[in-house]
Amino acid sequence: MTVKKVLAVGWSQTGQLDAVLDAVLGPLEASSSVAVTRVQLRPLQPFPFPWSFWRFFDTFPETVHEDPAPIDESALPEDGDYDLVILAWQVWFLSPAMPITAFLQSERGRRLVRGRRVMTLIGCRNMWLMAQETFKARLRELDARLVDNLVLTDSSHSAATFISTPAWMLSGRRGPFLGGLVPAAGIDPAEIRAASHFGEAIARQLPDRAADDDSPMLRGLGAVKINERLIASERIAHRSFRLWGALLRRVGRPGALQRRIVLALYVLFLVTMIITVVPITAVIKRLTAPLMRARIARQRAYYAAPSGEAENSGKN
């Protein structure tokens, strides 16, 4: 049996995504039929953690317009005939985080991904659909074949994560917060450990894969969960981010005083939108759901592809 080669590329600011990737790669690294090469992306200018308030929000315009700070390409393999490329990334402002975008724009990164079989692995708060749409477009430009998508999210209520996630990013503390009223931020450690069963499925199937077999290896395992009530909110918010991002980029470069003034207005707008638009669109979605079952089913199937949700998963 030919040993299959896997390249795993990632970057984790808090260590959470590294833990997810550890769990998934464990069974692959233990297999005598799979050889894993793991690469940690290195931004030339490291991103801080915890973030300062202004640095956090000032990163948003370039993130959503895919104009990332560069990475150190010397940390990447020059080339390699990989049977599977696993790209692990975070979501920033409903877009792929800067380091993974920089990877896909780099000469070596493009060469490593072009024409390859690719699996995406996302760890985030709860909204990832629009970011994945952006990512899929970049993969199509490189003729990469997306065969699987695995997403782990914070399972706490959206209202709680609205407090806990920013608190974690800006303080470095996961919580719990407010005397335990707000659960600790991030993906449940038990869920991270359980992600090893996705790696087991890949380790079982990849060694016998034909070169032209791009069928999902995680189908039916619940690799993704679609919260249909957030679809409309994501679309609205993503368009808003693009518009505000374009305005902020015209006002000035990152760190400029005039940009910071407009950025303060944006933060107020963002908080208002999250408090009002997101719950309103969720309520509207729920009320109209009985009239739009077929459309919602099509949306769920589309966004869940290629791996799909767990069997018999139809409601959240």
C-alpha positions as CSV (number, residue, x, y, z in Angstrom):
1,M,0.0,0.0,0.0
2,T,1.3,3.4,-0.9
3,V,1.8,5.8,2.0
4,K,-0.5,8.9,1.5
5,K,1.0,12.3,2.2
6,V,-1.0,14.9,4.2
7,L,-0.1,18.5,4.7
8,A,-1.7,20.3,7.6
9,V,-1.5,24.1,7.7
10,G,-2.8,26.2,10.5
11,W,-2.3,29.2,12.8
12,S,-3.8,29.5,16.2
13,Q,-3.8,32.7,18.2
14,T,-5.2,31.3,21.5
15,G,-4.1,27.7,21.1
16,Q,-7.7,26.5,20.7
17,L,-7.4,25.7,17.0
18,D,-4.1,23.9,17.6
19,A,-5.9,21.7,20.0
20,V,-8.6,20.9,17.5
21,L,-5.9,20.1,14.8
22,D,-4.0,17.9,17.4
23,A,-7.2,15.9,17.9
24,V,-7.9,15.4,14.2
25,L,-4.3,14.7,13.2
26,G,-3.7,12.2,16.0
27,P,-5.2,9.1,14.2
28,L,-3.4,10.2,11.0
29,E,-0.1,10.5,12.7
30,A,-0.6,7.1,14.3
31,S,-1.3,5.4,11.0
32,S,1.6,3.6,9.2
33,S,-0.3,4.4,5.9
34,V,-0.2,8.2,6.3
35,A,2.7,10.6,6.5
36,V,1.8,14.0,8.0
37,T,3.6,17.3,7.5
38,R,2.4,20.0,9.8
39,V,3.1,23.7,9.3
40,Q,2.4,26.5,11.7
41,L,2.0,29.8,9.8
42,R,4.2,32.7,10.9
43,P,3.0,36.2,10.3
44,L,5.9,38.6,9.8
45,Q,4.4,40.9,12.3
46,P,2.8,38.8,15.1
47,F,-0.7,39.5,16.1
48,P,-1.1,40.2,19.8
49,F,-3.0,38.2,22.2
50,P,-4.9,39.4,24.1
51,W,-5.7,42.2,21.6
52,S,-5.8,45.8,22.4
53,F,-9.3,47.3,21.7
54,W,-8.2,49.5,18.8
55,R,-5.8,47.0,17.2
56,F,-8.6,44.4,17.2
57,F,-11.1,46.6,15.3
58,D,-8.5,48.3,13.2
59,T,-7.7,44.9,11.7
60,F,-11.2,44.5,10.3
61,P,-11.1,46.5,7.0
62,E,-8.1,44.7,5.6
63,T,-9.4,41.3,6.8
64,V,-12.7,41.6,5.0
65,H,-11.1,43.0,1.9
66,E,-8.5,40.2,1.8
67,D,-5.5,42.5,2.1
68,P,-3.6,40.6,4.8
69,A,-0.3,41.2,6.6
70,P,2.2,38.9,5.0
71,I,3.5,35.6,6.4
72,D,7.0,34.1,6.4
73,E,7.0,31.9,3.3
74,S,10.3,30.3,4.3
75,A,8.3,28.3,7.0
76,L,6.4,26.6,4.2
77,P,7.5,23.5,2.2
78,E,8.8,24.5,-1.2
79,D,6.6,21.9,-2.9
80,G,5.2,18.5,-2.3
81,D,2.8,16.0,-4.0
82,Y,0.3,15.8,-1.1
83,D,-2.7,13.6,-1.3
84,L,-4.7,15.8,1.1
85,V,-4.1,19.4,2.3
86,I,-5.8,20.3,5.6
87,L,-6.2,24.0,6.1
88,A,-7.1,25.0,9.6
89,W,-8.3,28.6,10.2
90,Q,-10.3,31.0,12.3
91,V,-13.0,33.4,11.4
92,W,-12.4,37.2,11.8
93,F,-15.3,39.5,11.0
94,L,-17.1,36.9,9.0
95,S,-14.0,36.4,6.8
96,P,-11.0,34.1,6.9
97,A,-8.4,35.2,9.4
98,M,-5.5,37.2,7.9
99,P,-2.8,34.5,8.2
100,I,-4.7,31.9,6.2
101,T,-5.6,34.5,3.6
102,A,-1.9,35.5,3.4
103,F,-1.1,31.8,2.9
104,L,-3.4,31.4,-0.1
105,Q,-2.0,34.6,-1.6
106,S,1.6,33.6,-1.1
107,E,3.6,32.0,-4.0
108,R,4.4,28.9,-2.0
109,G,1.0,28.6,-0.5
110,R,-0.7,28.8,-3.9
111,R,1.7,26.1,-5.3
112,L,1.0,23.8,-2.4
113,V,-2.8,24.1,-2.8
114,R,-3.2,24.3,-6.5
115,G,-5.0,21.3,-7.9
116,R,-4.9,19.5,-4.6
117,R,-7.6,17.7,-2.6
118,V,-8.4,20.1,0.3
119,M,-10.2,19.8,3.6
120,T,-11.0,23.0,5.6
121,L,-11.1,22.9,9.4
122,I,-12.7,25.9,11.1
123,G,-12.8,26.8,14.8
124,C,-14.9,29.9,15.6
125,R,-17.7,31.4,17.7
126,N,-20.8,30.6,15.7
127,M,-20.9,32.4,12.3
128,W,-18.7,30.9,9.6
129,L,-20.9,30.5,6.4
130,M,-19.8,33.7,4.6
131,A,-16.2,33.2,5.6
132,Q,-16.3,29.7,4.0
133,E,-17.9,31.1,0.9
134,T,-15.0,33.5,0.6
135,F,-12.6,30.7,1.2
136,K,-14.2,28.4,-1.4
137,A,-13.9,31.1,-4.0
138,R,-10.1,31.3,-3.4
139,L,-9.8,27.5,-3.6
140,R,-11.7,27.5,-7.0
141,E,-9.2,30.1,-8.3
142,L,-6.5,27.5,-7.6
143,D,-8.4,24.6,-9.0
144,A,-8.3,23.0,-5.5
145,R,-10.9,20.3,-4.8
146,L,-12.7,20.8,-1.6
147,V,-13.6,17.3,-0.3
148,D,-14.5,18.0,3.3
149,N,-15.3,20.8,5.8
150,L,-15.1,20.3,9.6
151,V,-16.4,23.1,11.8
152,L,-16.3,23.3,15.6
153,T,-18.0,26.2,17.3
154,D,-18.8,27.6,20.8
155,S,-22.0,25.7,21.8
156,S,-23.1,28.4,24.3
157,H,-26.1,30.6,23.5
158,S,-25.4,33.4,21.0
159,A,-26.2,36.1,23.6
160,A,-23.6,34.6,26.0
161,T,-20.9,34.3,23.3
162,F,-21.6,37.9,22.4
163,I,-20.1,38.8,25.8
164,S,-17.6,35.9,26.4
165,T,-15.8,35.9,23.0
166,P,-14.9,39.6,23.0
167,A,-14.0,39.4,26.7
168,W,-11.6,36.5,25.9
169,M,-10.0,38.3,22.9
170,L,-9.5,41.6,24.8
171,S,-8.5,40.2,28.2
172,G,-6.9,36.8,27.5
173,R,-9.3,35.2,30.0
174,R,-11.8,32.6,28.9
175,G,-14.1,33.0,31.9
176,P,-16.7,32.1,33.1
177,F,-17.8,35.7,33.5
178,L,-20.3,37.7,35.7
179,G,-20.1,35.2,38.5
180,G,-20.8,32.2,36.2
181,L,-23.8,33.7,34.4
182,V,-21.8,33.8,31.2
183,P,-20.1,30.5,30.4
184,A,-16.5,30.2,29.5
185,A,-15.7,31.2,25.9
186,G,-14.6,28.9,23.2
187,I,-15.2,25.3,22.0
188,D,-16.0,22.8,24.7
189,P,-12.8,20.8,25.5
190,A,-14.8,17.6,25.4
191,E,-15.9,18.4,21.8
192,I,-12.3,19.1,20.9
193,R,-11.2,15.7,22.2
194,A,-14.1,14.0,20.4
195,A,-12.9,15.5,17.1
196,S,-10.4,12.7,16.9
197,H,-13.2,10.5,15.4
198,F,-13.1,12.7,12.3
199,G,-9.4,11.9,12.0
200,E,-10.1,8.2,12.5
201,A,-12.5,8.4,9.5
202,I,-9.9,10.0,7.3
203,A,-7.2,7.6,8.4
204,R,-9.5,4.7,7.6
205,Q,-10.4,5.9,4.1
206,L,-7.5,8.0,2.7
207,P,-5.0,5.1,2.3
208,D,-7.3,3.4,-0.2
209,R,-8.4,6.5,-2.0
210,A,-7.9,6.7,-5.8
211,A,-6.3,9.9,-7.0
212,D,-9.5,11.0,-8.7
213,D,-11.8,10.1,-5.8
214,D,-13.0,13.4,-4.3
215,S,-16.0,12.1,-2.4
216,P,-16.3,13.4,1.2
217,M,-14.7,11.3,3.9
218,L,-16.7,12.8,6.7
219,R,-20.2,12.5,5.3
220,G,-22.9,11.6,7.8
221,L,-20.6,12.2,10.8
222,G,-21.9,15.7,11.7
223,A,-18.8,17.5,10.6
224,V,-20.9,20.8,10.4
225,K,-24.0,22.1,12.0
226,I,-26.1,24.7,10.2
227,N,-27.9,27.3,12.3
228,E,-30.5,28.3,9.7
229,R,-31.6,31.3,11.9
230,L,-28.2,32.9,11.4
231,I,-28.0,32.7,7.6
232,A,-29.8,35.9,6.8
233,S,-28.0,37.7,9.6
234,E,-24.6,36.6,8.2
235,R,-25.4,37.8,4.8
236,I,-26.5,41.2,6.0
237,A,-23.5,41.6,8.3
238,H,-21.1,40.5,5.6
239,R,-22.3,43.1,3.2
240,S,-22.2,45.7,6.0
241,F,-18.6,44.7,6.8
242,R,-17.6,45.1,3.2
243,L,-19.1,48.6,3.0
244,W,-17.7,49.9,6.2
245,G,-14.3,48.3,5.5
246,A,-14.1,50.1,2.1
247,L,-15.0,53.4,3.8
248,L,-12.4,52.9,6.5
249,R,-9.7,52.0,4.0
250,R,-10.4,55.2,2.1
251,V,-10.2,57.3,5.3
252,G,-6.7,56.2,6.2
253,R,-4.2,53.5,6.8
254,P,-4.3,51.3,10.0
255,G,-3.5,53.4,13.0
256,A,-4.3,56.8,11.4
257,L,-6.2,59.2,13.7
258,Q,-8.9,60.0,11.2
259,R,-9.5,56.3,10.7
260,R,-9.8,55.7,14.4
261,I,-12.5,58.4,14.6
262,V,-14.6,56.6,11.9
263,L,-13.8,53.3,13.5
264,A,-15.4,54.5,16.8
265,L,-18.6,55.2,14.8
266,Y,-18.3,51.7,13.3
267,V,-18.0,50.0,16.6
268,L,-21.2,51.7,17.8
269,F,-22.9,50.7,14.6
270,L,-21.7,47.1,15.0
271,V,-22.9,46.7,18.5
272,T,-26.3,48.2,17.6
273,M,-26.6,45.9,14.6
274,I,-25.8,42.8,16.7
275,I,-28.3,43.8,19.4
276,T,-31.1,44.6,16.9
277,V,-30.7,43.1,13.4
278,V,-29.4,39.7,14.4
279,P,-32.3,38.8,16.8
280,I,-34.9,40.4,14.5
281,T,-33.8,38.4,11.5
282,A,-33.6,35.3,13.6
283,V,-37.2,35.8,14.7
284,I,-38.4,36.5,11.2
285,K,-36.6,33.4,10.0
286,R,-38.3,31.3,12.6
287,L,-41.8,32.8,11.9
288,T,-41.5,32.3,8.1
289,A,-39.9,28.8,8.4
290,P,-43.1,26.9,7.9
291,L,-43.6,28.7,4.6
292,M,-40.1,28.3,3.4
293,R,-39.2,24.7,4.3
294,A,-38.0,23.7,0.8
295,R,-35.8,26.8,0.5
296,I,-34.4,26.4,4.0
297,A,-33.6,22.7,3.2
298,R,-31.8,23.8,0.0
299,Q,-29.8,26.4,2.0
300,R,-28.9,23.9,4.7
301,A,-27.7,21.4,2.1
302,Y,-25.7,24.0,0.2
303,Y,-23.9,25.4,3.2
304,A,-23.3,22.0,4.8
305,A,-21.6,20.7,1.7
306,P,-19.4,18.8,1.0
307,S,-19.3,16.9,4.3
308,G,-22.9,17.5,5.3
309,E,-24.6,17.5,8.6
310,A,-25.3,14.5,10.8
311,E,-28.0,12.2,9.4
312,N,-31.5,13.2,10.3
313,S,-30.3,16.7,11.3
314,G,-33.0,19.0,10.3
315,K,-33.6,21.4,13.2
316,N,-31.5,23.5,15.6
